[in-house]
Amino acid sequence: MTQVAGGSDQRGFALVLTMLMLVVFGAIVAGSFFAGWLEQQSAEQVLFATQAGEGAEAGVADALITTAPQTLSGLMVGGLPVPLAPMSIGEVTVEREVRRLTESVFFVVARAARRDAAGGVLATRSIALLTKLVADSVNGGDSLKILRHRAWVQLY
């Protein structure tokens, strides 16, 4: 063994210090990669939720345009909802239904799901709209119109 003038044995100290520094730097790099991975996963989930939300809004808007007044006139007040034709917008599927609340007020609901390639649900959103059946002066029939105040309903 080699003795230094002070009497202490320092052989191998540089190797231990170097290994310790490599472990510390490795932990810092691994932590940075983990934080980046979490950020990417979070952004992807926000994207899926936004796509589902937009799909639900598109479903309600389409229901306002395409629902025939004859379909609505046969509904009972407070009765079961009537399903409308489902929609598909890319990877987003939308199920819609309409329910009669009073003689002229209807509740249109759209539930959208963002799906992966295997058909599994990644995100869902549901919204509803209070509408009123009014006489259409242009076409001569009835049509659904949005109530002026507090018509949108966020469903959870």
N, C-alpha and C positions, 0 to 999 in steps of 0.2 A: 504494500500500500504506500501511496505517496502522501507524505505529510506536508502541509503548507506551513509557512513560518508561524502562523498563529496556533497551530496544533489541531486544526479541524480537517476532516476528510470531505472534500468537495467533488470527488470523482463521480460523474454521472448526473450532476446537478443540471447541466444544460439540456440533457435529454429529457429529464422529467419536466423541466420548465417548458420545453418545446412541445411535448405531448399535451401538457395542460393547456397551452395556448391553442393548439389545434382543436381540442375538445370544446373550448369556449367559442372559438370562431365557428366551428361546426354547429353548435347550438344556436348561435345568432343567425346563421344562414338558414337552418331548418325552421326557426321561428318566423323568419321573413317569408319563406315559402308557404308556411302554414297560414299566415295572415293573408297572403295573396290568394291562396286557395279559398279561404273563407269569404273574402271579398267577391271573388268570382261566383261562388255559389249563391251568395246573397243577391247579386245583380241578376243572375239567371232566374231566381225565384220571383224577383220584382218584375222581370220581363214577362214571365208566364202569367202572373196575376194581372198585369196590365192587359195582356192579350185576352184573357178570360173576361175582364171587365168591359173591354171594347166589344167583344162578341155579344155580351149580354145587352149592351146598349143598342147594338145593331139589330139584335133580335126583337127588342121592344119597338124600335123604329120601323122595322119591316112589318111587324104585326099591326101597327097603326095604319100602314098603307094598304096591306093586302087582306086584312080581315073583312069579310063580306058582312054587311048589315044583316043579311038573312041568318047568318050563323049566330049573331048576337040576339036577334029577336026571339029565338027559341029558348034562350037561357032563363031559368027560374031565378028569382031574387033570392040570394043566399044559398043557392044550390051548389052542386059540385062544379068545379072548374072544367072547362072544355079544352082539351089539348089542341094546340095548333100544330101545323106541320113543322117538324124539326128542321133546323138549318145546320149547314156545315160551312165554316169559313177557314180553309186551310186545316190546321190541326185543332181548331176550336169547334166544338159541337154545341149547339144551342137548342134547348127544349123550351117551348113556350106554352102558356095557357092563359085563358081569359075567364074571369069570374064576374058575375053580375052582382053588384052590391045594392043598387036601387033600380028604379025603373029606367034611369038614364045614365047612371054612373057604373063604370066597369073597372076592374082591376086586372091589368095585363102584367103577367110575370114572365121573366126570361131567366133561365138558369144556364150559364155557359161553363164549359169545362175545357181546359187546355189539356190535350192528351199527348203522350209520347208515341213513338212509332209502334209500340206493342199494344197501344190502347189504354194504358194506365193513366189515371188522372194525375196531372201535375199541379193544377190550380183550378179553383172554381170561384165563380162570382154569381150573385143573384141580385137582380134589381126588379122593381115593379113600377108601374106608372098608373096613376089614377086618370081615367079618361071619361069623357062624356059623349054620349051619342047625340049629335045635333043634325039638323036638316042642312043638307049641302045645297046651297042656292045655285051653284054652277052646274052640277050633274043632276040635280032634281031628286036625289036620294038622301040617305043618311050616311054620316061618316063619323069616325071617332076623332075627337079633338082633345088635346091635353087640357086639364084643368089649369086655371091661371096661377094659383098659389099652392105651393107645397105638393106638387103632383108626383115628384120622384120619391121613391122609397127605397132605401138601401136595405137589402135583406141579408141576414147572416146565417 
